[in-house]
Amino acid sequence: MQVASLRGQAGWEGRFDREDLGLISFGPRYQHVDVIVTGLRYLDLGDQPIVERYWRKWLTEMGVARIRLLPADDSAAQAREALRRSLYGY
């Protein structure tokens, strides 16, 4: 990921799209799969939207149905709640 090169740049989203930045998707498509990524950490709070953009693009390209990204500062209770909702739908 090129987070440092995008950090603090106005219009980084346009550059992200124009240069087709991202991670390389691989393997089979994961249709009908829900993914919860927990423990995301950022060197700078301004990095959060950039890092999340990388994760969402990669997982979407892999065919993941629903994506939930939880930063490291989310409590264990919030992670359990997200998992419960994902598994049971409520």
N, CA, C and O atoms as CSV, one atom per row, in Angstrom:
chain,resi,resn,atom,element,x,y,z
A,1,MET,N,N,0.838,-1.172,0.000
A,1,MET,CA,C,0.000,0.000,0.000
A,1,MET,C,C,0.888,1.241,0.000
A,1,MET,O,O,1.972,1.254,0.583
A,2,GLN,N,N,0.412,2.253,-0.651
A,2,GLN,CA,C,1.158,3.511,-0.761
A,2,GLN,C,C,0.508,4.590,0.093
A,2,GLN,O,O,0.265,5.702,-0.376
A,3,VAL,N,N,0.229,4.258,1.340
A,3,VAL,CA,C,-0.473,5.174,2.229
A,3,VAL,C,C,0.323,6.463,2.418
A,3,VAL,O,O,-0.243,7.554,2.346
A,4,ALA,N,N,1.617,6.349,2.656
A,4,ALA,CA,C,2.444,7.537,2.917
A,4,ALA,C,C,2.430,8.501,1.739
A,4,ALA,O,O,2.454,9.715,1.940
A,5,SER,N,N,2.391,7.985,0.517
A,5,SER,CA,C,2.411,8.870,-0.648
A,5,SER,C,C,1.068,9.575,-0.859
A,5,SER,O,O,1.006,10.588,-1.555
A,6,LEU,N,N,-0.001,9.048,-0.267
A,6,LEU,CA,C,-1.324,9.653,-0.394
A,6,LEU,C,C,-1.667,10.550,0.798
A,6,LEU,O,O,-2.529,11.424,0.706
A,7,ARG,N,N,-0.983,10.319,1.908
A,7,ARG,CA,C,-1.265,11.034,3.159
A,7,ARG,C,C,-1.183,12.543,2.962
A,7,ARG,O,O,-0.195,13.066,2.446
A,8,GLY,N,N,-2.236,13.228,3.382
A,8,GLY,CA,C,-2.247,14.684,3.348
A,8,GLY,C,C,-2.476,15.312,1.980
A,8,GLY,O,O,-2.528,16.536,1.870
A,9,GLN,N,N,-2.613,14.510,0.951
A,9,GLN,CA,C,-2.840,15.047,-0.393
A,9,GLN,C,C,-4.319,15.343,-0.609
A,9,GLN,O,O,-5.175,14.491,-0.373
A,10,ALA,N,N,-4.602,16.539,-1.052
A,10,ALA,CA,C,-5.971,16.846,-1.456
A,10,ALA,C,C,-6.266,16.034,-2.716
A,10,ALA,O,O,-5.432,15.951,-3.618
A,11,GLY,N,N,-7.427,15.453,-2.769
A,11,GLY,CA,C,-7.809,14.689,-3.958
A,11,GLY,C,C,-7.119,13.340,-4.085
A,11,GLY,O,O,-6.967,12.825,-5.193
A,12,TRP,N,N,-6.700,12.762,-2.965
A,12,TRP,CA,C,-6.024,11.469,-3.032
A,12,TRP,C,C,-6.935,10.388,-3.625
A,12,TRP,O,O,-6.459,9.429,-4.233
A,13,GLU,N,N,-8.261,10.554,-3.438
A,13,GLU,CA,C,-9.197,9.559,-3.977
A,13,GLU,C,C,-9.103,9.491,-5.498
A,13,GLU,O,O,-9.133,8.406,-6.080
A,14,GLY,N,N,-8.991,10.654,-6.139
A,14,GLY,CA,C,-8.856,10.687,-7.596
A,14,GLY,C,C,-7.596,9.993,-8.057
A,14,GLY,O,O,-7.614,9.239,-9.030
A,15,ARG,N,N,-6.499,10.246,-7.360
A,15,ARG,CA,C,-5.242,9.581,-7.711
A,15,ARG,C,C,-5.354,8.074,-7.497
A,15,ARG,O,O,-4.872,7.287,-8.311
A,16,PHE,N,N,-5.984,7.684,-6.413
A,16,PHE,CA,C,-6.187,6.265,-6.112
A,16,PHE,C,C,-6.904,5.578,-7.271
A,16,PHE,O,O,-6.508,4.500,-7.715
A,17,ASP,N,N,-7.967,6.225,-7.751
A,17,ASP,CA,C,-8.744,5.650,-8.855
A,17,ASP,C,C,-7.998,5.724,-10.183
A,17,ASP,O,O,-7.961,4.748,-10.934
A,18,ARG,N,N,-7.402,6.884,-10.474
A,18,ARG,CA,C,-6.689,7.082,-11.747
A,18,ARG,C,C,-5.551,6.089,-11.923
A,18,ARG,O,O,-5.374,5.512,-12.996
A,19,GLU,N,N,-4.778,5.895,-10.852
A,19,GLU,CA,C,-3.617,4.999,-10.927
A,19,GLU,C,C,-3.971,3.558,-10.602
A,19,GLU,O,O,-3.104,2.684,-10.576
A,20,ASP,N,N,-5.259,3.318,-10.354
A,20,ASP,CA,C,-5.758,1.978,-10.029
A,20,ASP,C,C,-4.921,1.337,-8.916
A,20,ASP,O,O,-4.481,0.192,-9.023
A,21,LEU,N,N,-4.716,2.112,-7.844
A,21,LEU,CA,C,-3.960,1.602,-6.711
A,21,LEU,C,C,-4.778,0.535,-6.004
A,21,LEU,O,O,-6.006,0.525,-6.092
A,22,GLY,N,N,-4.115,-0.340,-5.322
A,22,GLY,CA,C,-4.813,-1.370,-4.569
A,22,GLY,C,C,-3.959,-2.598,-4.407
A,22,GLY,O,O,-2.797,-2.632,-4.811
A,23,LEU,N,N,-4.546,-3.588,-3.818
A,23,LEU,CA,C,-3.905,-4.877,-3.623
A,23,LEU,C,C,-4.370,-5.816,-4.735
A,23,LEU,O,O,-5.462,-5.651,-5.278
A,24,ILE,N,N,-3.559,-6.772,-5.059
A,24,ILE,CA,C,-3.891,-7.703,-6.135
A,24,ILE,C,C,-4.840,-8.774,-5.601
A,24,ILE,O,O,-4.539,-9.453,-4.620
A,25,SER,N,N,-5.980,-8.912,-6.256
A,25,SER,CA,C,-6.912,-9.972,-5.862
A,25,SER,C,C,-6.429,-11.289,-6.464
A,25,SER,O,O,-5.769,-11.306,-7.503
A,26,PHE,N,N,-6.760,-12.368,-5.808
A,26,PHE,CA,C,-6.271,-13.678,-6.227
A,26,PHE,C,C,-7.308,-14.741,-5.917
A,26,PHE,O,O,-8.290,-14.495,-5.217
A,27,GLY,N,N,-7.069,-15.914,-6.448
A,27,GLY,CA,C,-7.886,-17.067,-6.109
A,27,GLY,C,C,-9.322,-16.961,-6.567
A,27,GLY,O,O,-9.670,-16.132,-7.407
A,28,PRO,N,N,-10.151,-17.824,-5.992
A,28,PRO,CA,C,-11.569,-17.847,-6.375
A,28,PRO,C,C,-12.301,-16.621,-5.863
A,28,PRO,O,O,-11.828,-15.926,-4.963
A,29,ARG,N,N,-13.451,-16.368,-6.443
A,29,ARG,CA,C,-14.301,-15.275,-5.963
A,29,ARG,C,C,-15.027,-15.780,-4.714
A,29,ARG,O,O,-15.458,-16.932,-4.650
A,30,TYR,N,N,-15.149,-14.914,-3.751
A,30,TYR,CA,C,-15.755,-15.279,-2.471
A,30,TYR,C,C,-17.161,-14.698,-2.366
A,30,TYR,O,O,-17.432,-13.847,-1.519
A,31,GLN,N,N,-18.037,-15.164,-3.226
A,31,GLN,CA,C,-19.407,-14.672,-3.226
A,31,GLN,C,C,-20.142,-15.195,-1.997
A,31,GLN,O,O,-19.859,-16.288,-1.506
A,32,HIS,N,N,-21.074,-14.409,-1.515
A,32,HIS,CA,C,-21.891,-14.770,-0.361
A,32,HIS,C,C,-21.057,-14.922,0.906
A,32,HIS,O,O,-21.438,-15.662,1.813
A,33,VAL,N,N,-19.935,-14.235,0.973
A,33,VAL,CA,C,-19.076,-14.264,2.158
A,33,VAL,C,C,-19.093,-12.886,2.798
A,33,VAL,O,O,-18.993,-11.868,2.114
A,34,ASP,N,N,-19.220,-12.867,4.108
A,34,ASP,CA,C,-19.129,-11.629,4.877
A,34,ASP,C,C,-17.753,-11.611,5.541
A,34,ASP,O,O,-17.293,-12.635,6.046
A,35,VAL,N,N,-17.102,-10.458,5.541
A,35,VAL,CA,C,-15.775,-10.340,6.142
A,35,VAL,C,C,-15.783,-9.217,7.163
A,35,VAL,O,O,-16.243,-8.108,6.889
A,36,ILE,N,N,-15.266,-9.524,8.345
A,36,ILE,CA,C,-15.052,-8.516,9.377
A,36,ILE,C,C,-13.556,-8.465,9.625
A,36,ILE,O,O,-12.948,-9.458,10.024
A,37,VAL,N,N,-12.968,-7.304,9.386
A,37,VAL,CA,C,-11.540,-7.097,9.637
A,37,VAL,C,C,-11.433,-6.302,10.930
A,37,VAL,O,O,-11.951,-5.190,11.029
A,38,THR,N,N,-10.760,-6.876,11.916
A,38,THR,CA,C,-10.626,-6.197,13.204
A,38,THR,C,C,-9.169,-5.829,13.455
A,38,THR,O,O,-8.255,-6.410,12.869
A,39,GLY,N,N,-8.975,-4.874,14.318
A,39,GLY,CA,C,-7.628,-4.522,14.748
A,39,GLY,C,C,-6.859,-3.641,13.786
A,39,GLY,O,O,-5.629,-3.617,13.832
A,40,LEU,N,N,-7.551,-2.912,12.910
A,40,LEU,CA,C,-6.841,-2.019,11.997
A,40,LEU,C,C,-6.155,-0.901,12.784
A,40,LEU,O,O,-6.769,-0.270,13.644
A,41,ARG,N,N,-4.891,-0.666,12.484
A,41,ARG,CA,C,-4.125,0.387,13.151
A,41,ARG,C,C,-3.617,1.359,12.097
A,41,ARG,O,O,-3.317,0.973,10.967
A,42,TYR,N,N,-3.527,2.612,12.479
A,42,TYR,CA,C,-3.106,3.656,11.552
A,42,TYR,C,C,-1.946,4.420,12.162
A,42,TYR,O,O,-1.964,4.724,13.355
A,43,LEU,N,N,-0.931,4.736,11.356
A,43,LEU,CA,C,0.179,5.549,11.828
A,43,LEU,C,C,-0.294,6.958,12.142
A,43,LEU,O,O,0.235,7.621,13.034
A,44,ASP,N,N,-1.279,7.398,11.409
A,44,ASP,CA,C,-1.827,8.740,11.549
A,44,ASP,C,C,-3.335,8.608,11.367
A,44,ASP,O,O,-3.781,7.845,10.510
A,45,LEU,N,N,-4.126,9.330,12.147
A,45,LEU,CA,C,-5.584,9.209,12.007
A,45,LEU,C,C,-6.062,9.574,10.608
A,45,LEU,O,O,-7.099,9.084,10.160
A,46,GLY,N,N,-5.316,10.429,9.915
A,46,GLY,CA,C,-5.664,10.776,8.544
A,46,GLY,C,C,-5.505,9.614,7.580
A,46,GLY,O,O,-6.004,9.669,6.455
A,47,ASP,N,N,-4.814,8.559,8.007
A,47,ASP,CA,C,-4.618,7.383,7.155
A,47,ASP,C,C,-5.839,6.483,7.104
A,47,ASP,O,O,-5.954,5.649,6.207
A,48,GLN,N,N,-6.750,6.639,8.051
A,48,GLN,CA,C,-7.885,5.726,8.143
A,48,GLN,C,C,-8.669,5.602,6.836
A,48,GLN,O,O,-8.896,4.480,6.385
A,49,PRO,N,N,-9.093,6.701,6.206
A,49,PRO,CA,C,-9.859,6.532,4.965
A,49,PRO,C,C,-9.046,5.888,3.842
A,49,PRO,O,O,-9.600,5.178,3.003
A,50,ILE,N,N,-7.744,6.133,3.823
A,50,ILE,CA,C,-6.891,5.546,2.779
A,50,ILE,C,C,-6.779,4.039,2.979
A,50,ILE,O,O,-6.979,3.265,2.043
A,51,VAL,N,N,-6.460,3.632,4.193
A,51,VAL,CA,C,-6.313,2.201,4.493
A,51,VAL,C,C,-7.634,1.477,4.251
A,51,VAL,O,O,-7.659,0.386,3.681
A,52,GLU,N,N,-8.725,2.089,4.688
A,52,GLU,CA,C,-10.023,1.454,4.485
A,52,GLU,C,C,-10.375,1.368,3.000
A,52,GLU,O,O,-11.026,0.414,2.575
A,53,ARG,N,N,-9.957,2.341,2.220
A,53,ARG,CA,C,-10.209,2.297,0.770
A,53,ARG,C,C,-9.478,1.098,0.141
A,53,ARG,O,O,-10.038,0.399,-0.704
A,54,TYR,N,N,-8.215,0.867,0.562
A,54,TYR,CA,C,-7.470,-0.299,0.077
A,54,TYR,C,C,-8.198,-1.597,0.432
A,54,TYR,O,O,-8.414,-2.451,-0.428
A,55,TRP,N,N,-8.571,-1.735,1.700
A,55,TRP,CA,C,-9.240,-2.961,2.145
A,55,TRP,C,C,-10.553,-3.173,1.397
A,55,TRP,O,O,-10.812,-4.271,0.906
A,56,ARG,N,N,-11.387,-2.129,1.303
A,56,ARG,CA,C,-12.686,-2.280,0.650
A,56,ARG,C,C,-12.548,-2.631,-0.835
A,56,ARG,O,O,-13.276,-3.478,-1.352
A,57,LYS,N,N,-11.608,-1.971,-1.509
A,57,LYS,CA,C,-11.422,-2.258,-2.934
A,57,LYS,C,C,-10.982,-3.707,-3.128
A,57,LYS,O,O,-11.514,-4.415,-3.983
A,58,TRP,N,N,-10.009,-4.142,-2.331
A,58,TRP,CA,C,-9.486,-5.500,-2.458
A,58,TRP,C,C,-10.569,-6.533,-2.183
A,58,TRP,O,O,-10.745,-7.464,-2.969
A,59,LEU,N,N,-11.293,-6.385,-1.088
A,59,LEU,CA,C,-12.317,-7.353,-0.739
A,59,LEU,C,C,-13.470,-7.327,-1.732
A,59,LEU,O,O,-14.038,-8.375,-2.038
A,60,THR,N,N,-13.825,-6.156,-2.239
A,60,THR,CA,C,-14.880,-6.062,-3.243
A,60,THR,C,C,-14.458,-6.768,-4.526
A,60,THR,O,O,-15.252,-7.491,-5.128
A,61,GLU,N,N,-13.209,-6.560,-4.946
A,61,GLU,CA,C,-12.714,-7.223,-6.151
A,61,GLU,C,C,-12.653,-8.735,-5.979
A,61,GLU,O,O,-12.705,-9.473,-6.963
A,62,MET,N,N,-12.543,-9.201,-4.744
A,62,MET,CA,C,-12.524,-10.641,-4.475
A,62,MET,C,C,-13.951,-11.198,-4.393
A,62,MET,O,O,-14.140,-12.402,-4.224
A,63,GLY,N,N,-14.955,-10.316,-4.512
A,63,GLY,CA,C,-16.336,-10.758,-4.543
A,63,GLY,C,C,-17.004,-10.859,-3.185
A,63,GLY,O,O,-18.088,-11.431,-3.078
A,64,VAL,N,N,-16.387,-10.319,-2.146
A,64,VAL,CA,C,-16.967,-10.390,-0.805
A,64,VAL,C,C,-18.290,-9.629,-0.777
A,64,VAL,O,O,-18.388,-8.516,-1.293
A,65,ALA,N,N,-19.298,-10.240,-0.171
A,65,ALA,CA,C,-20.642,-9.671,-0.165
A,65,ALA,C,C,-20.757,-8.475,0.774
A,65,ALA,O,O,-21.215,-7.409,0.362
A,66,ARG,N,N,-20.350,-8.639,2.023
A,66,ARG,CA,C,-20.442,-7.555,3.004
A,66,ARG,C,C,-19.107,-7.415,3.726
A,66,ARG,O,O,-18.449,-8.398,4.064
A,67,ILE,N,N,-18.734,-6.164,3.947
A,67,ILE,CA,C,-17.432,-5.860,4.549
A,67,ILE,C,C,-17.655,-4.980,5.765
A,67,ILE,O,O,-18.409,-4.008,5.705
A,68,ARG,N,N,-17.004,-5.315,6.864
A,68,ARG,CA,C,-17.042,-4.489,8.077
A,68,ARG,C,C,-15.608,-4.315,8.540
A,68,ARG,O,O,-14.913,-5.302,8.783
A,69,LEU,N,N,-15.150,-3.070,8.668
A,69,LEU,CA,C,-13.787,-2.762,9.102
A,69,LEU,C,C,-13.851,-2.131,10.484
A,69,LEU,O,O,-14.539,-1.131,10.691
A,70,LEU,N,N,-13.123,-2.727,11.434
A,70,LEU,CA,C,-13.123,-2.227,12.803
A,70,LEU,C,C,-11.703,-1.842,13.209
A,70,LEU,O,O,-10.803,-2.682,13.176
A,71,PRO,N,N,-11.493,-0.593,13.587
A,71,PRO,CA,C,-10.161,-0.186,14.023
A,71,PRO,C,C,-9.777,-0.845,15.343
A,71,PRO,O,O,-10.635,-1.366,16.056
A,72,ALA,N,N,-8.504,-0.821,15.661
A,72,ALA,CA,C,-7.989,-1.467,16.868
A,72,ALA,C,C,-8.585,-0.879,18.127
A,72,ALA,O,O,-8.663,-1.568,19.144
A,73,ASP,N,N,-9.006,0.364,18.094
A,73,ASP,CA,C,-9.543,0.977,19.305
A,73,ASP,C,C,-11.004,0.622,19.565
A,73,ASP,O,O,-11.552,1.015,20.595
A,74,ASP,N,N,-11.645,-0.109,18.659
A,74,ASP,CA,C,-12.995,-0.587,18.938
A,74,ASP,C,C,-12.916,-1.632,20.046
A,74,ASP,O,O,-11.973,-2.422,20.098
A,75,SER,N,N,-13.881,-1.632,20.904
A,75,SER,CA,C,-13.870,-2.566,22.027
A,75,SER,C,C,-14.161,-3.989,21.552
A,75,SER,O,O,-14.706,-4.208,20.470
A,76,ALA,N,N,-13.785,-4.933,22.383
A,76,ALA,CA,C,-14.073,-6.337,22.085
A,76,ALA,C,C,-15.580,-6.545,21.992
A,76,ALA,O,O,-16.048,-7.365,21.202
A,77,ALA,N,N,-16.341,-5.805,22.795
A,77,ALA,CA,C,-17.795,-5.931,22.758
A,77,ALA,C,C,-18.347,-5.499,21.399
A,77,ALA,O,O,-19.275,-6.121,20.882
A,78,GLN,N,N,-17.779,-4.432,20.815
A,78,GLN,CA,C,-18.232,-3.987,19.497
A,78,GLN,C,C,-17.892,-5.025,18.439
A,78,GLN,O,O,-18.691,-5.261,17.532
A,79,ALA,N,N,-16.726,-5.647,18.534
A,79,ALA,CA,C,-16.338,-6.684,17.580
A,79,ALA,C,C,-17.277,-7.884,17.698
A,79,ALA,O,O,-17.713,-8.430,16.685
A,80,ARG,N,N,-17.589,-8.296,18.928
A,80,ARG,CA,C,-18.527,-9.413,19.121
A,80,ARG,C,C,-19.907,-9.077,18.565
A,80,ARG,O,O,-20.556,-9.919,17.944
A,81,GLU,N,N,-20.349,-7.838,18.792
A,81,GLU,CA,C,-21.655,-7.411,18.283
A,81,GLU,C,C,-21.687,-7.435,16.753
A,81,GLU,O,O,-22.671,-7.880,16.163
A,82,ALA,N,N,-20.619,-6.960,16.108
A,82,ALA,CA,C,-20.544,-6.977,14.649
A,82,ALA,C,C,-20.565,-8.411,14.130
A,82,ALA,O,O,-21.217,-8.704,13.128
A,83,LEU,N,N,-19.861,-9.287,14.805
A,83,LEU,CA,C,-19.833,-10.694,14.408
A,83,LEU,C,C,-21.215,-11.328,14.596
A,83,LEU,O,O,-21.681,-12.062,13.724
A,84,ARG,N,N,-21.865,-11.051,15.718
A,84,ARG,CA,C,-23.193,-11.599,15.977
A,84,ARG,C,C,-24.183,-11.145,14.902
A,84,ARG,O,O,-24.951,-11.950,14.376
A,85,ARG,N,N,-24.158,-9.838,14.580
A,85,ARG,CA,C,-25.062,-9.314,13.544
A,85,ARG,C,C,-24.784,-9.962,12.190
A,85,ARG,O,O,-25.703,-10.270,11.431
A,86,SER,N,N,-23.509,-10.162,11.908
A,86,SER,CA,C,-23.136,-10.753,10.627
A,86,SER,C,C,-23.604,-12.213,10.541
A,86,SER,O,O,-24.094,-12.657,9.503
A,87,LEU,N,N,-23.447,-12.937,11.629
A,87,LEU,CA,C,-23.810,-14.350,11.627
A,87,LEU,C,C,-25.314,-14.587,11.700
A,87,LEU,O,O,-25.852,-15.465,11.024
A,88,TYR,N,N,-25.976,-13.800,12.519
A,88,TYR,CA,C,-27.389,-14.051,12.785
A,88,TYR,C,C,-28.342,-13.049,12.149
A,88,TYR,O,O,-29.555,-13.258,12.163
A,89,GLY,N,N,-27.817,-11.972,11.596
A,89,GLY,CA,C,-28.637,-11.006,10.876
A,89,GLY,C,C,-29.444,-10.056,11.726
A,89,GLY,O,O,-30.338,-9.381,11.216
A,90,TYR,N,N,-29.153,-9.987,13.005
A,90,TYR,CA,C,-29.881,-9.022,13.860
A,90,TYR,C,C,-28.973,-8.450,14.905
A,90,TYR,O,O,-29.403,-7.626,15.713
